[in-house]
Amino acid sequence: MSTEAGTVADIQESEFYTLLTQEKILVVDFTATWCGPCRLVSPLMEQLATEYNGRAKVVKVDVDNNKPLFKQYALRSIPAILIFKDGDLVEKIIGVSPYEKFKEAVDNLL
């Protein structure tokens, strides 16, 4: 897992559960390399990670490598952005959305 500031780390299922207990606000981008719309959301997640560095953790999960996690949250399509606060799922944004929607969701939790 990369710890460089402003970069969105690719995580596995085991890391997800660790972060869920450690981070106050966790933004998880469920994505896949073959997903066109996911490529549109990816730079928005990078922007979010940079803007909220130190206040919210932004990570991505490849659904092909983490199917149980994808199924656990009853996701049927990607991109899917799940936002957790204190380990609880509080927001689910499915599909491509403008940056403001992601920003507003995080702002509401800060």
C-alpha positions as CSV (number, residue, x, y, z in Angstrom):
1,M,0.0,0.0,0.0
2,S,1.4,3.4,-1.0
3,T,1.6,6.1,1.7
4,E,2.6,8.9,-0.6
5,A,0.4,12.0,0.2
6,G,-2.3,12.6,-2.4
7,T,-2.1,9.3,-4.1
8,V,-5.0,6.8,-4.0
9,A,-3.6,3.4,-2.9
10,D,-4.9,0.2,-4.3
11,I,-5.9,-2.0,-1.3
12,Q,-6.9,-5.6,-0.7
13,E,-9.7,-6.9,1.4
14,S,-7.5,-7.4,4.5
15,E,-6.2,-3.8,4.4
16,F,-9.8,-2.5,4.0
17,Y,-10.8,-3.9,7.4
18,T,-7.8,-2.4,9.0
19,L,-8.4,1.0,7.5
20,L,-12.1,0.8,8.5
21,T,-11.1,0.6,12.1
22,Q,-8.3,3.2,11.9
23,E,-9.7,6.0,9.7
24,K,-12.3,8.4,10.9
25,I,-13.4,9.0,7.3
26,L,-12.7,6.4,4.6
27,V,-13.6,6.8,0.9
28,V,-13.5,3.6,-1.0
29,D,-13.5,3.6,-4.8
30,F,-14.7,0.2,-6.1
31,T,-13.1,0.0,-9.6
32,A,-11.7,-2.3,-12.3
33,T,-9.0,-1.8,-15.0
34,W,-11.5,-2.7,-17.8
35,C,-14.2,-0.2,-16.6
36,G,-14.4,3.0,-18.8
37,P,-16.5,5.1,-16.4
38,C,-14.1,4.1,-13.6
39,R,-11.3,5.9,-15.5
40,L,-13.4,9.1,-15.4
41,V,-13.8,8.8,-11.6
42,S,-10.2,8.0,-10.9
43,P,-8.8,11.5,-11.3
44,L,-11.6,12.9,-9.1
45,M,-10.6,10.4,-6.3
46,E,-7.0,11.7,-6.7
47,Q,-8.2,15.2,-6.3
48,L,-10.3,14.3,-3.3
49,A,-7.3,12.5,-1.7
50,T,-5.1,15.6,-2.2
51,E,-7.7,18.1,-1.0
52,Y,-8.6,16.1,2.1
53,N,-5.2,14.7,2.9
54,G,-5.0,14.2,6.7
55,R,-8.8,14.5,7.1
56,A,-10.1,11.6,5.0
57,K,-8.4,8.5,3.6
58,V,-9.2,7.7,-0.1
59,V,-8.4,4.2,-1.4
60,K,-9.5,2.0,-4.3
61,V,-10.4,-1.6,-4.4
62,D,-10.2,-3.6,-7.6
63,V,-13.4,-5.6,-7.8
64,D,-11.8,-8.4,-9.8
65,N,-9.4,-9.2,-7.0
66,N,-11.8,-8.5,-4.1
67,K,-15.1,-10.1,-5.1
68,P,-16.2,-10.9,-1.6
69,L,-15.9,-7.3,-0.5
70,F,-17.8,-6.2,-3.6
71,K,-20.6,-8.7,-2.8
72,Q,-20.6,-7.8,0.9
73,Y,-21.9,-4.3,0.1
74,A,-24.4,-5.6,-2.4
75,L,-22.8,-3.7,-5.3
76,R,-23.9,-4.5,-8.8
77,S,-22.2,-1.9,-10.8
78,I,-19.0,0.2,-10.8
79,P,-17.7,2.8,-10.3
80,A,-19.1,2.7,-6.8
81,I,-17.8,5.1,-4.1
82,L,-18.6,4.0,-0.6
83,I,-17.9,6.5,2.2
84,F,-17.5,5.3,5.8
85,K,-17.4,7.3,9.0
86,D,-16.1,5.6,12.2
87,G,-16.4,2.3,10.4
88,D,-20.1,2.7,9.4
89,L,-21.2,3.0,5.8
90,V,-22.9,6.5,5.5
91,E,-22.9,7.2,1.8
92,K,-22.9,5.2,-1.5
93,I,-22.4,7.0,-4.8
94,I,-22.9,4.7,-7.8
95,G,-21.7,5.7,-11.3
96,V,-19.9,8.8,-12.6
97,S,-20.7,11.9,-10.6
98,P,-19.3,15.4,-10.6
99,Y,-16.5,16.1,-8.2
100,E,-18.8,18.4,-6.1
101,K,-20.9,15.4,-5.2
102,F,-18.0,13.5,-3.7
103,K,-16.6,16.7,-2.0
104,E,-20.0,17.5,-0.5
105,A,-20.4,13.9,0.8
106,V,-17.0,14.2,2.6
107,D,-17.7,17.8,3.8
108,N,-20.9,16.6,5.5
109,L,-18.9,14.2,7.6
110,L,-16.1,16.5,8.7
